[in-house]
Amino acid sequence: MGLYNLLIFNGECPRCGAIVNTEAEFKMGMLNLDTYNLGDALTWATGKSKPPHQKRPFNGSAFGDGYVCCPNCEKDFWVSIRVEHDKIVDVKVDNTKNGYIK
């Protein structure tokens, strides 16, 4: 996935049904392998930052994808991450995307 950040969250794995504390790799903000939790303020790129780093969108609000590997079944899935006014406010399983691990 290249450069990314991590979001730590609790959720239900759509592949095995276990409630797990896990992490999602996501590409929003300044991509420094930073670790975030729900409610944390996301650090955006500033100045003359070049892609893939992302500068602050209007109102600091954005949606992005996250890639997760379940620590219970070791299968993968995707989540949708919502940022509002620079804070990470929600993460939900994205059932429209298939994982890579069969």
C-alpha positions in Angstrom: 0.0 0.0 0.0 3.0 2.4 0.2 2.8 5.2 2.7 -0.3 5.1 5.0 -1.6 5.8 8.5 -3.2 3.5 10.9 -6.6 3.7 12.6 -7.1 1.6 15.7 -10.8 0.5 16.3 -13.1 -2.1 17.6 -15.5 -3.7 15.2 -17.0 -6.9 13.8 -15.1 -8.8 11.2 -17.4 -9.4 8.2 -15.5 -12.6 7.3 -15.6 -14.5 10.6 -18.1 -12.4 12.8 -15.6 -11.9 15.7 -15.5 -8.6 17.5 -11.9 -7.5 17.3 -9.6 -4.7 18.3 -7.7 -4.1 15.0 -6.1 -1.5 12.8 -7.0 -0.2 9.4 -4.3 1.1 7.0 -5.6 4.3 5.3 -4.4 7.1 3.1 -5.7 10.4 4.3 -3.7 13.4 5.6 0.0 13.5 6.1 1.1 9.9 5.5 3.7 9.3 8.2 2.7 5.9 9.5 0.9 7.8 12.3 -1.5 5.9 14.6 -4.9 7.3 15.3 -8.0 6.4 17.3 -11.6 7.4 16.7 -12.0 11.0 17.8 -8.4 12.0 17.1 -7.6 15.0 14.9 -6.1 14.0 11.6 -2.9 15.8 10.6 -3.1 17.2 7.1 -0.2 18.0 4.8 0.9 21.7 4.8 3.1 23.9 2.7 4.6 22.4 -0.5 3.8 18.8 0.4 3.7 16.5 -2.6 1.3 13.6 -3.3 0.5 11.1 -1.9 0.2 13.4 1.2 -3.2 15.1 1.3 -3.8 18.7 2.1 -6.8 19.7 4.2 -10.0 19.6 2.3 -12.8 22.2 2.7 -14.0 22.2 6.3 -11.5 19.4 7.1 -14.1 16.8 6.1 -13.4 13.7 4.0 -14.2 10.1 3.3 -11.6 7.4 2.7 -11.0 3.7 2.5 -9.2 1.6 5.0 -7.7 -1.9 4.6 -8.0 -4.3 7.5 -6.6 -7.8 8.2 -8.6 -9.5 11.0 -6.4 -10.7 13.8 -8.8 -13.6 14.5 -9.3 -15.2 11.1 -6.5 -13.5 9.2 -8.8 -12.6 6.3 -9.0 -9.1 5.0 -11.7 -6.5 4.4 -12.3 -2.9 3.6 -13.7 -0.1 5.8 -15.0 3.4 5.1 -13.5 6.1 7.3 -15.3 9.5 7.8 -13.5 12.6 8.9 -15.5 15.7 10.0 -13.8 19.0 10.9 -10.4 17.3 11.1 -11.6 14.6 13.5 -11.9 10.9 12.7 -15.5 10.3 13.6 -16.6 7.0 12.1 -15.4 3.7 10.6 -17.8 1.2 9.0 -17.2 -2.0 7.1 -17.5 -1.5 3.3 -19.4 -4.5 1.9 -19.1 -3.2 -1.6 -15.4 -4.1 -1.8 -14.0 -7.7 -1.7 -10.8 -8.5 0.2 -7.8 -10.0 -1.5 -7.4 -13.1 0.8 -9.7 -16.0 -0.1 
